[in-house]
Amino acid sequence: MQLHALVALSTFAAAALAQTAIYPADYVAVPEGPLNSPNLPLALGTSRVMCLYETQQLTVPFGHTITQLGFRQDGGIAAIDTGRQLQLEVRIGYTTATTTTMVTGFDGNYAVAPTTVFGPALFTLPNLRDPGAPLPNGQLLLPLSTPFLFTPAPGQNLLVEYRVFGTSGGGGAFSYRLDRADYWSPVSYGPPGCAHATGGVPSLTVQPTRPGLGYSCSLSGAPVNSVGILMVDIGRSLVAPYALAPLLAGIQPSCTGQLQPTDLATLGGATGASGTDSWSFPIPNDNAFAKMPIASQALWLDFFSPGGMVVSRGAEVVTGLRPRSTILSAAGAPTVVTNGSLATHYCPVAFFVHQ
C-alpha cells in the first residue's frame, strides 16, 4: 500500500508540475484567433513541414523539458473535420534563422542536428469539432516519446519538423482546420462623451492595428457642420476621467478629459451634415512600434452647449505584433523532399507542454 501511494503521489506531482506555453504568447488572452490553417502542419498529406518559432514569443523556461506538442481546433467553424492516421516522425532542433530569414532548404535551417522526439510511428489525428467526441478545451496533443530539453543558445530559435510518410487517406492533403494566430491589437474605451445641444453624444471608434499598417479612428454623433480637433497621445494610455472646467471654462461637468493633458498631438477635423469625421496616419513597419498604446479623444465646437465645446469618449488601441513564426512546407516523401515554400508570419496557435 505504501509503494502504491508513493507511485500515485509521484504521478500526481509530475502532472502538477506540467505547464503549457501557448505560442504566440499573446494568445494566452485570446481564446480564438481571426484565421484558420486549412491543412498545415499535419494535414498536407505525405509531406515535410517545418515550423520556426522565435524564442522571444515562446514562454517555455530555459532548462525545462518539452513533453508534448499541440494545436487547437478552429472554434469559429461548425463543420466536423475528420482526422486521419499518420505515419509520423517529429524532429525538434535549433536555428539561427528568424521569421524573415528562414531559407527554403529544410536541412539548411538547422544550426545543429535535430533530435527525433516522436516516431517514426503511427499517430491518429482526432476529429475536430465532433460533438460526439469533443476534444478537451478544443486541443489536440502529441505526447513526445523522447522529451526535448529546451536550452537554446543566445540568438537561437526553435524548429519543429513534422515528417509524414503516409496517411490513411491515401497520402493526399485533407481539410483539418486549426486555429491560426495573427496580430492581437486590443481596443478599449473610456466613459461616454457629453451631449451637444441637439442631444447627440459624440462617439469615437478606433480600429485594431500593427506596425506596417495605419492608425484609424472615426467620429460619429458629433455636432453637424462644425469643426474640432482630435487629440492623440502616442505611447500613453487613457487615464481616469477628470473635470475639464479648469481648462475649458463653463464646459458642462459631464464632459471629462480622458487623456493626459500634456504633450498631445492634434489633428484638425470638420463634420458635414452627418456629424461624422475620420482620421488615419501610417505606423512604421518596425517592431519597435509594436505593443504601443495610442489614445485619442475628440473635442468639438458647439456654440449652444455650455462652454461652447463637447467631447467624445476616449479611445485606445495597443498596436499588435505579427506572430514571429514561419512555416516551410512541401508535399512529397520526406526522404526525397529537400526544399519547400515559405509562409512568413504563418502560425497555427501552438502548445508546448513542459516540465
Secondary structure, 3 states (H helix, E strand, C coil): CHHHHHHHHHHHHHHHHCEEEEECHHHHCCCCCCEEECCCCCCCCCEEEEEEECHHHCCCCCCCEEEEEEEEECCCCCCCECCCEEEEEEEEEEECCCCCCCCCECHHHCCCCCEEEEEEEEEECCCECCCCCCCHHHEEEEEEEEEEECCCCCCCEEEEEEEEEEECCCCCCCCCCEEECCCCCCEEECCCCCCCCCCCCCEEEECCCCCCCEEEEEEECCCCCCEEEEEEEECCCCCCCEECCCCCCCCCCCCEECCCCCCCEEEEEECCCCCCEEEEEECCCCHHHCCCEEEEEEEEECCCCHHHEEECCCEEEECCCCCCEEEEEEECCCCCCCECEEEECCCECEEEEEC
